[in-house]
Amino acid sequence: MIDSVTGILTQRGPTQVIVDVGNFSMMCLASLSTVEKLPAPGKQVKLWTHLLVREDQIELFGFATLEERRLFQKLLSVSGVGPRLALAILSGARTDDFCRAVIEEDVDRLQAIPRVGAKLAQRLVLELKDKLEKEFPEIAGGVLPAKDESALEAIQALLALGFGRPQAEKVVRVAVKGGAQGTEDILKRALRVS
């Protein structure tokens, strides 16, 4: 298996990139989120890869992060999800957002991803929820209750104050675990934590 590719990015398209690796170039199929994270052509890049060998073709998939590659591999384990659909899903949602939607069983949020209908969204939740909770404990442990309006309002307030979303969610999570209730109390404790 080819674990990663490091070299000079020579071409960057919406669904594929070409990396010059010494005396030859490698074409990697990639999600839109990976392509967006890459520098301009001519710069050094490292892509984590997944090699797919079939009877009639060999395809190399490239990912900007290990998390995205892990999620791609988990998506391939879902019945009815092939590599092209998995890339389309990764193009339509950030890794952490997708994992949260599956773990929270938020079928509506999953259906907002292009090419994901009601049946596929339900299948993704059914087949991936337990796997993602084990594979991405940092996300699973960090899920806020979807119905907790106070926590969501506190996150919005922190975002307005200039916090990044991951940091805002983290400090609100700590405040809620510490027993804070109500938007004002959560916000005060979250600001102390930060």
Stockholm file with secondary structure:
# STOCKHOLM 1.0

chainA/1-194         MIDSVTGILTQRGPTQVIVDVGNFSMMCLASLSTVEKLPAPGKQVKLWTHLLVREDQIELFGFATLEERRLFQKLLSVSGVGPRLALAILSGARTDDFCRAVIEEDVDRLQAIPRVGAKLAQRLVLELKDKLEKEFPEIAGGVLPAKDESALEAIQALLALGFGRPQAEKVVRVAVKGGAQGTEDILKRALRVS
#=GR chainA/1-194 SS CCCEEEEEEEEECSSEEEEEETTEEEEEEECHHHHHHSCCTTSEEEEEEEEEECSSCEEEEEESSHHHHHHHHHHHTSTTCCHHHHHHHHHHSCHHHHHHHHHTTCHHHHHTSTTCCHHHHHHHHHHHHHHHHHHCHHHHTTCCCTTCHHHHHHHHHHHHTTCCHHHHHHHHHHHHHTTCCSHHHHHHHHHHHC
#=GC SS_cons         CCCEEEEEEEEECSSEEEEEETTEEEEEEECHHHHHHSCCTTSEEEEEEEEEECSSCEEEEEESSHHHHHHHHHHHTSTTCCHHHHHHHHHHSCHHHHHHHHHTTCHHHHHTSTTCCHHHHHHHHHHHHHHHHHHCHHHHTTCCCTTCHHHHHHHHHHHHTTCCHHHHHHHHHHHHHTTCCSHHHHHHHHHHHC
//
